[in-house]
């Protein structure tokens, strides 16, 4: 008959027979003897007991039986024997060497934890870096970039991961997080590593306290200076946050109208740079703004909380963002200049055969797209609209009156566009559509042009010249100011004389 004892290992209670208990007692006492001169003995033994308890839990698998000798021997095989690792009584190591984990092998049983000891926010990126064997700096940069590329979705994913991924609290969890074997040697190494890191933090804190004591000799100046630094830090932080919020709002929450048109930012960029090239300008703007914004926010936090150490990787990252943004902007600007580099045009001359009187009436039809437009004060893209099958430009028609000594009226139309190559510009110019027709001596014209939906904006325009013989008249309606700079001719008849143009107010305006 065997006796059963209750023992506690790492906050767990186990039932164990007497043979197993005696063997476990000998094992733990041998570890205690080996570590008797180690200053971290108590912490190492506590972590070892925690790991032993985890192994026994795995062996029991929720069964009600007691731990037997076989379970203890299998635990010793997993943990290792103290004499295997030569942990001698007079064992003395260099501090730098004691902070390195010997076993870096990637094991199949590795687990994901949050590394709260090397965290900037929640330790998610640092924990994942152990799992996928990446540098945590690289993973943090990738995460920041993804937050902007995904318009905030990556930030939500980070918060979810923060909530779901457990922190590595115990030594065994931190070893599994790194993919290291949880045995006696690595537990000892991990404890020494954490102790060394804690000592370094205490030294850093001590240096900071000494610096503060030296500054305390000038309390008034120091106090006023600190207050000013905190105020400036708050200004930097708010300014940086404001830039970031406005940027995210302009890209995500609002649909800014560019050039007073219905164009959003992405539509305007696609109009200028098709085939996805607009992404260079969009991200150039984002990165040029994000870099300084992050630097301002970090500087503000440092000044407000008196943080003396500098995160050089953050400054390097913001500098990379800024330079990358400038490069993208320059490249996007170069692409635009290339697309508008070469002009092309063709002319069409038309003789209005049905005009048999000495008066030509120019009827500018109503504008169904741009209600409330005013004269020629609009920029080209201010009057732009995109329909299901075409693009409408309302400021792309210019008309001028030209005197001629010929006997008949005639009209010259020049269709023009720009392009990357002469052939591209010519093709775009030929795609311009403009509705105009003659009904007797009335010339009816649209105040806008249209292009196919797949034709990008390249400055398409129509310039029209109306040649008026000497001694004849041209009557212009109230919408003449939409298409010509000669707004003084609006809603009146103009006579072509040897002395130039003369308004004939006495001439009947009936059509």
LUMTI-552760 format. One line per field, with one value per residue (C-alpha): x, y, z. Coordinates in steps of 0.02 Angstrom, whole numbers. Layout:
N
px = X; ...
py = Y; ...
pz = Z; ...
This chain:
511
px = 0; 66; 45; -22; 39; -26; 108; 106; 207; 191; 20; -45; -93; -47; -78; 84; 132; 276; 403; 370; 380; 549; 621; 556; 624; 798; 790; 743; 871; 1009; 961; 963; 1138; 1203; 1131; 1179; 1304; 1193; 1118; 963; 934; 763; 693; 766; 696; 525; 523; 581; 441; 318; 379; 374; 194; 153; 231; 132; -27; 9; 43; -118; -226; -371; -371; -396; -247; -93; 80; 185; 371; 358; 288; 432; 565; 487; 486; 672; 706; 617; 694; 867; 982; 1081; 1247; 1218; 1241; 1392; 1312; 1453; 1457; 1592; 1511; 1546; 1497; 1529; 1374; 1364; 1368; 1240; 1112; 1107; 991; 1087; 944; 877; 805; 632; 525; 357; 276; 317; 174; 124; 132; 142; 317; 275; 458; 503; 345; 308; 120; 54; 198; 105; 238; 379; 292; 256; 438; 492; 367; 413; 596; 589; 673; 540; 589; 548; 381; 337; 377; 270; 127; 135; 137; -10; -109; -104; -120; -274; -347; -351; -404; -233; -250; -414; -328; -188; -314; -398; -230; -188; -348; -333; -147; -95; 60; 214; 214; 313; 488; 420; 302; 443; 551; 411; 382; 563; 551; 676; 673; 603; 738; 852; 988; 873; 771; 933; 991; 823; 820; 996; 951; 799; 900; 1033; 902; 822; 992; 1023; 854; 893; 1061; 974; 846; 985; 1075; 914; 886; 1063; 1035; 873; 964; 1096; 960; 871; 1003; 912; 732; 654; 743; 722; 537; 502; 605; 514; 347; 395; 458; 295; 194; 297; 280; 91; 90; 196; 86; -76; -5; 55; -110; -204; -104; -133; -320; -342; -245; -345; -506; -468; -426; -556; -701; -732; -744; -656; -704; -551; -549; -728; -788; -871; -702; -635; -448; -433; -543; -439; -278; -348; -402; -225; -133; -227; -166; -146; 1; -96; -44; 128; 56; -69; 60; 189; 72; 32; 212; 277; 145; 154; 342; 343; 177; 249; 407; 305; 198; 349; 441; 286; 273; 458; 449; 288; 345; 529; 588; 775; 811; 780; 700; 820; 725; 572; 671; 747; 575; 500; 649; 627; 441; 480; 614; 507; 362; 471; 533; 354; 298; 442; 409; 221; 255; 373; 240; 113; 236; 270; 85; 62; 228; 181; 33; -63; -208; -306; -414; -582; -649; -837; -936; -1115; -1204; -1378; -1331; -1400; -1422; -1293; -1321; -1262; -1347; -1243; -1360; -1270; -1381; -1428; -1302; -1383; -1227; -1158; -1304; -1259; -1094; -1023; -925; -744; -686; -691; -536; -536; -572; -696; -825; -803; -929; -916; -1066; -1090; -1011; -917; -826; -896; -787; -880; -735; -653; -733; -662; -737; -666; -729; -612; -641; -615; -619; -700; -881; -952; -953; -843; -790; -626; -621; -459; -467; -314; -245; -82; -4; 150; 181; 121; 13; -69; -107; -178; -289; -358; -393; -491; -597; -667; -855; -943; -1123; -1159; -1280; -1350; -1533; -1540; -1433; -1437; -1285; -1332; -1187; -1159; -1057; -959; -865; -863; -737; -753; -740; -574; -494; -395; -386; -245; -302; -427; -496; -586; -540; -667; -642; -795; -739; -860; -852; -839; -1011; -1099; -1165; -1152; -1281; -1228; -1345; -1338; -1228; -1087; -984; -967; -859; -770; -670; -764; -902; -945; -1025; -1149; -1330; -1303; -1265; -1092; -1051; -888; -830; -671; -642; -659; -805; -955; -1104; -1263; -1389; -1517; -1508; -1659; -1612; -1758; -1707
py = 0; 173; 335; 487; 662; 833; 954; 1128; 1169; 1339; 1384; 1208; 1069; 891; 720; 617; 445; 428; 358; 499; 626; 560; 565; 742; 797; 730; 816; 986; 972; 934; 1091; 1189; 1125; 1170; 1345; 1378; 1514; 1592; 1759; 1720; 1548; 1580; 1654; 1513; 1377; 1462; 1462; 1281; 1229; 1324; 1229; 1062; 1098; 1133; 966; 871; 957; 898; 721; 711; 780; 821; 646; 618; 502; 542; 581; 423; 388; 368; 544; 615; 524; 587; 763; 748; 691; 847; 970; 893; 848; 983; 894; 893; 1081; 1092; 1216; 1203; 1282; 1408; 1445; 1627; 1699; 1860; 1969; 1991; 1803; 1771; 1873; 1760; 1613; 1459; 1368; 1469; 1322; 1353; 1216; 1154; 1193; 1379; 1493; 1673; 1791; 1978; 2030; 2160; 2178; 2249; 2342; 2514; 2501; 2328; 2212; 2135; 2174; 2121; 1956; 1921; 1960; 1812; 1699; 1740; 1779; 1959; 2111; 2198; 2367; 2302; 2234; 2399; 2497; 2376; 2397; 2588; 2582; 2460; 2575; 2710; 2591; 2510; 2679; 2626; 2444; 2382; 2485; 2395; 2229; 2279; 2316; 2147; 2058; 2155; 2090; 1909; 1872; 1837; 1918; 1813; 1826; 1673; 1620; 1466; 1572; 1690; 1543; 1467; 1637; 1636; 1456; 1396; 1232; 1254; 1164; 1200; 1286; 1403; 1447; 1495; 1597; 1684; 1734; 1805; 1898; 1979; 2021; 2103; 2204; 2259; 2313; 2417; 2501; 2541; 2616; 2721; 2779; 2821; 2927; 3019; 3052; 3120; 3235; 3296; 3328; 3432; 3536; 3559; 3686; 3812; 3779; 3934; 3928; 3740; 3751; 3888; 3797; 3633; 3722; 3802; 3635; 3551; 3689; 3675; 3486; 3503; 3618; 3495; 3349; 3439; 3504; 3331; 3251; 3386; 3353; 3166; 3185; 3306; 3191; 3037; 3135; 3199; 3023; 2921; 3020; 3161; 3181; 3346; 3437; 3485; 3637; 3673; 3522; 3359; 3274; 3184; 3176; 3001; 3048; 3203; 3104; 2967; 3101; 3169; 3003; 2849; 2669; 2679; 2801; 2924; 2817; 2898; 3072; 3013; 2921; 3055; 3180; 3058; 3013; 3192; 3242; 3085; 3095; 3268; 3231; 3077; 3171; 3312; 3192; 3097; 3258; 3322; 3162; 3169; 3351; 3330; 3176; 3222; 3067; 3083; 2932; 2942; 2812; 2829; 2700; 2814; 2963; 2853; 2789; 2964; 3022; 2875; 2917; 3098; 3058; 2921; 3045; 3175; 3046; 2992; 3173; 3211; 3053; 3088; 3268; 3205; 3083; 3226; 3337; 3193; 3168; 3353; 3372; 3375; 3474; 3428; 3508; 3505; 3638; 3630; 3772; 3784; 3896; 3923; 3903; 3941; 4115; 4227; 4388; 4510; 4451; 4294; 4249; 4149; 4053; 3977; 3838; 3814; 3722; 3567; 3517; 3675; 3775; 3949; 3964; 4139; 4206; 4156; 4171; 3982; 3874; 3731; 3592; 3693; 3648; 3461; 3320; 3135; 3038; 2854; 2862; 3027; 3169; 3345; 3501; 3666; 3787; 3712; 3817; 3988; 4096; 4254; 4372; 4412; 4540; 4485; 4568; 4416; 4431; 4285; 4225; 4076; 3985; 3903; 3773; 3713; 3552; 3536; 3422; 3373; 3202; 3100; 3077; 3172; 3025; 3018; 3204; 3195; 3047; 3137; 3293; 3191; 3116; 3287; 3297; 3465; 3489; 3633; 3658; 3791; 3834; 3970; 4113; 4048; 3952; 3847; 3785; 3696; 3788; 3630; 3486; 3301; 3160; 2971; 2903; 2819; 2981; 3062; 3249; 3321; 3500; 3464; 3627; 3701; 3874; 3947; 4098; 4180; 4281; 4426; 4522; 4712; 4789; 4637; 4598; 4461; 4453; 4373; 4313; 4332; 4176; 4244; 4279; 4092; 4070; 4236; 4365; 4503; 4514; 4689; 4605; 4506; 4513; 4636; 4648; 4699; 4775; 4743; 4912; 4982; 5065; 4903; 4833; 4940; 4897; 4929; 4954; 5019; 4857; 4745; 4597; 4492; 4324
pz = 0; -50; 44; -49; -6; -56; -115; -191; -347; -428; -358; -398; -277; -329; -254; -258; -196; -72; -198; -319; -178; -118; -295; -326; -157; -201; -370; -300; -159; -286; -383; -220; -182; -355; -343; -162; -211; -345; -293; -397; -319; -244; -405; -512; -399; -398; -588; -593; -476; -586; -739; -646; -601; -784; -836; -705; -765; -942; -880; -780; -922; -804; -727; -541; -514; -409; -477; -477; -495; -683; -699; -596; -698; -861; -790; -750; -929; -993; -871; -870; -727; -637; -666; -855; -863; -751; -632; -506; -336; -383; -551; -600; -769; -859; -847; -1037; -1064; -929; -1022; -1174; -1196; -1254; -1341; -1488; -1583; -1658; -1582; -1644; -1477; -1481; -1429; -1460; -1312; -1289; -1234; -1102; -1053; -1224; -1269; -1340; -1322; -1281; -1329; -1477; -1607; -1491; -1453; -1637; -1679; -1569; -1655; -1835; -1800; -1860; -1787; -1680; -1757; -1931; -1871; -1787; -1945; -2046; -1921; -1932; -2122; -2123; -2009; -2144; -2292; -2216; -2159; -1976; -1998; -1942; -1782; -1741; -1777; -1657; -1519; -1548; -1540; -1382; -1302; -1362; -1349; -1168; -1093; -1056; -866; -811; -858; -945; -1050; -1098; -1149; -1253; -1330; -1390; -1449; -1320; -1224; -1048; -948; -801; -899; -995; -841; -753; -904; -920; -737; -750; -909; -829; -673; -780; -873; -711; -643; -799; -779; -596; -648; -780; -653; -531; -661; -696; -512; -493; -641; -561; -397; -486; -567; -400; -346; -455; -407; -480; -647; -655; -614; -741; -872; -841; -854; -1018; -1085; -1035; -1119; -1278; -1268; -1257; -1408; -1508; -1458; -1501; -1664; -1715; -1666; -1761; -1919; -1903; -1872; -2017; -2132; -2083; -2093; -2268; -2329; -2236; -2163; -2287; -2474; -2503; -2661; -2761; -2874; -2818; -2917; -2869; -2876; -2725; -2698; -2774; -2923; -2957; -2949; -3062; -3185; -3192; -3179; -3238; -3227; -3038; -3045; -2935; -2786; -2791; -2762; -2631; -2527; -2558; -2475; -2334; -2293; -2303; -2175; -2066; -2037; -1955; -1866; -1780; -1734; -1659; -1558; -1492; -1450; -1359; -1255; -1211; -1156; -1057; -960; -951; -1044; -1070; -1176; -1362; -1474; -1618; -1719; -1716; -1779; -1912; -1963; -1976; -2077; -2194; -2210; -2252; -2379; -2458; -2469; -2555; -2679; -2717; -2739; -2856; -2954; -2963; -3018; -3152; -3214; -3227; -3320; -3440; -3471; -3516; -3607; -3791; -3864; -4022; -4114; -4276; -4357; -4445; -4554; -4579; -4698; -4635; -4804; -4734; -4674; -4812; -4713; -4647; -4467; -4378; -4215; -4089; -3973; -3823; -3760; -3578; -3469; -3390; -3293; -3208; -3142; -3083; -3176; -3193; -3340; -3373; -3193; -3165; -3176; -3299; -3174; -3072; -3204; -3215; -3202; -3236; -3301; -3334; -3507; -3523; -3440; -3455; -3455; -3440; -3458; -3611; -3749; -3796; -3933; -4010; -4144; -4288; -4425; -4605; -4775; -4853; -4904; -4804; -4624; -4584; -4427; -4378; -4237; -4159; -4056; -3943; -3807; -3724; -3704; -3665; -3851; -4003; -4055; -3882; -3884; -4061; -4017; -3864; -3968; -4094; -3955; -3904; -3933; -3954; -4008; -4127; -4270; -4389; -4409; -4539; -4477; -4298; -4237; -4086; -3979; -3813; -3680; -3637; -3716; -3674; -3690; -3671; -3495; -3532; -3596; -3453; -3429; -3533; -3552; -3690; -3761; -3911; -3975; -4095; -4207; -4288; -4439; -4468; -4635; -4632; -4628; -4554; -4382; -4251; -4112; -3948; -3812; -3623; -3600; -3708; -3553; -3521; -3676; -3706; -3612; -3706; -3577; -3640; -3791; -3685; -3744; -3885; -4071; -4129; -4298; -4389; -4457; -4530; -4362; -4264; -4166; -4126; -4021; -4116; -3978; -4102; -4200; -4164; -4053; -4112; -4177
